[in-house]
Structures are given as C-alpha cells and as structure tokens.
Amino acid sequence: MELLLPHLTHLVMATVRPTEAESMPTVTGREAAVLRHVALGLTNRQIGRDLGISEATVRKHLEHSYQKLGVSSRAGAMTVLTRRTNTA
C-alpha cells in the first residue's frame, strides 16, 4: 500500500473538482489543499511531502482550518466539509 499511495493520491486529486474545495470561503487555498489530502487519509508527513512543506506547516494549516471551521479534529473537519459539499 505504501508503494501505491503516491500514485493513488494523484489519481484521487485529479478526480476532485477544484471548485468543490475552493468554494469554502473560510479557508485559504493552501488550507483547502491540506484538507483535501486529509480527506484521502494521509498523515501530516505524507501531506507535507506531497505539498513540499514541513510537517509543522501542515499542523499550522490544520490548526487554522479547525479554528475557522469550528472543529477540533480531522474527523470534525471532514464532517463539516462533507456537509458543505452535500448541500452545495
């Protein structure tokens, strides 16, 4: 699975319409990119490697996203985002 993950990530990201994530006015483009990776089940290390940023930066983007979305966890963020895309 570890060997397939880099290839699967790009395939899944290609199927996600950017307008779905960008329609979230409360988060920045980079925060939305991090959240899309979280939705794929990637770790902070994997997200950082894929986006070319450090794990600390990933954590900071998540921290800001959680605050903006009014949640305190990855699961909470995914719940809010799922509701937004299902109502859009």
DRENDO-1510 file (C-alpha; in Angstrom, 1 decimal, always signed):
<recs>
REC; n; res; u; v; w
REC; 1; MET; +0.0; +0.0; +0.0 .
REC; 2; GLU; +2.8; +2.4; +0.8 .
REC; 3; LEU; +4.2; +1.9; -2.7 .
REC; 4; LEU; +0.8; +2.6; -4.3 .
REC; 5; LEU; -0.1; +5.7; -2.2 .
REC; 6; PRO; +1.9; +8.3; -4.1 .
REC; 7; HIS; +0.2; +7.1; -7.3 .
REC; 8; LEU; -3.3; +6.9; -5.8 .
REC; 9; THR; -3.0; +10.3; -4.3 .
REC; 10; HIS; -2.5; +12.0; -7.7 .
REC; 11; LEU; -5.4; +10.0; -9.2 .
REC; 12; VAL; -7.8; +10.9; -6.5 .
REC; 13; MET; -6.8; +14.5; -6.5 .
REC; 14; ALA; -7.3; +14.6; -10.3 .
REC; 15; THR; -10.9; +13.4; -9.8 .
REC; 16; VAL; -11.8; +16.1; -7.2 .
REC; 17; ARG; -13.1; +19.2; -8.9 .
REC; 18; PRO; -11.1; +22.2; -7.5 .
REC; 19; THR; -14.3; +24.3; -7.3 .
REC; 20; GLU; -15.6; +21.9; -4.5 .
REC; 21; ALA; -12.7; +22.7; -2.2 .
REC; 22; GLU; -12.3; +26.3; -3.4 .
REC; 23; SER; -16.0; +27.0; -2.6 .
REC; 24; MET; -15.1; +27.0; +1.1 .
REC; 25; PRO; -14.7; +30.8; +1.7 .
REC; 26; THR; -13.5; +30.4; +5.2 .
REC; 27; VAL; -10.2; +28.6; +4.4 .
REC; 28; THR; -7.3; +29.7; +2.2 .
REC; 29; GLY; -6.3; +27.8; -0.9 .
REC; 30; ARG; -3.4; +26.1; +0.9 .
REC; 31; GLU; -5.6; +25.1; +3.8 .
REC; 32; ALA; -8.1; +23.6; +1.3 .
REC; 33; ALA; -5.3; +21.7; -0.3 .
REC; 34; VAL; -4.2; +20.3; +3.1 .
REC; 35; LEU; -7.8; +19.4; +3.9 .
REC; 36; ARG; -8.2; +17.6; +0.6 .
REC; 37; HIS; -5.2; +15.5; +1.5 .
REC; 38; VAL; -6.6; +14.8; +4.9 .
REC; 39; ALA; -9.7; +13.5; +3.2 .
REC; 40; LEU; -7.5; +11.0; +1.5 .
REC; 41; GLY; -6.4; +9.7; +4.9 .
REC; 42; LEU; -2.8; +10.9; +4.6 .
REC; 43; THR; -0.6; +11.6; +7.6 .
REC; 44; ASN; +0.9; +15.1; +8.2 .
REC; 45; ARG; +4.2; +13.7; +7.0 .
REC; 46; GLN; +2.7; +12.4; +3.7 .
REC; 47; ILE; +0.8; +15.7; +3.2 .
REC; 48; GLY; +4.0; +17.7; +3.8 .
REC; 49; ARG; +6.0; +15.6; +1.4 .
REC; 50; ASP; +3.3; +15.8; -1.3 .
REC; 51; LEU; +2.8; +19.6; -1.0 .
REC; 52; GLY; +6.5; +20.3; -0.4 .
REC; 53; ILE; +6.0; +21.8; +3.1 .
REC; 54; SER; +7.1; +20.8; +6.6 .
REC; 55; GLU; +5.0; +18.7; +9.0 .
REC; 56; ALA; +5.0; +21.8; +11.3 .
REC; 57; THR; +3.5; +23.9; +8.5 .
REC; 58; VAL; +0.9; +21.2; +7.8 .
REC; 59; ARG; -0.1; +21.2; +11.5 .
REC; 60; LYS; -0.3; +25.0; +11.5 .
REC; 61; HIS; -2.6; +24.9; +8.4 .
REC; 62; LEU; -4.8; +22.3; +10.1 .
REC; 63; GLU; -4.9; +24.3; +13.3 .
REC; 64; HIS; -6.1; +27.4; +11.4 .
REC; 65; SER; -8.6; +25.3; +9.4 .
REC; 66; TYR; -10.0; +23.8; +12.5 .
REC; 67; GLN; -10.4; +27.2; +14.1 .
REC; 68; LYS; -12.2; +28.6; +11.0 .
REC; 69; LEU; -14.4; +25.5; +10.7 .
REC; 70; GLY; -15.2; +25.5; +14.4 .
REC; 71; VAL; -13.9; +22.0; +15.0 .
REC; 72; SER; -11.1; +20.4; +17.0 .
REC; 73; SER; -10.1; +17.3; +14.9 .
REC; 74; ARG; -9.6; +15.9; +11.5 .
REC; 75; ALA; -12.8; +13.9; +11.8 .
REC; 76; GLY; -14.7; +17.1; +12.7 .
REC; 77; ALA; -13.3; +19.0; +9.7 .
REC; 78; MET; -14.2; +16.1; +7.4 .
REC; 79; THR; -17.8; +16.1; +8.8 .
REC; 80; VAL; -18.2; +19.9; +8.2 .
REC; 81; LEU; -16.7; +19.6; +4.7 .
REC; 82; THR; -18.9; +16.6; +3.8 .
REC; 83; ARG; -22.0; +18.5; +4.9 .
REC; 84; ARG; -20.9; +21.6; +2.8 .
REC; 85; THR; -20.3; +19.5; -0.4 .
REC; 86; ASN; -23.5; +17.6; +0.1 .
REC; 87; THR; -25.6; +20.8; +0.4 .
REC; 88; ALA; -23.8; +22.5; -2.5 .
</recs>
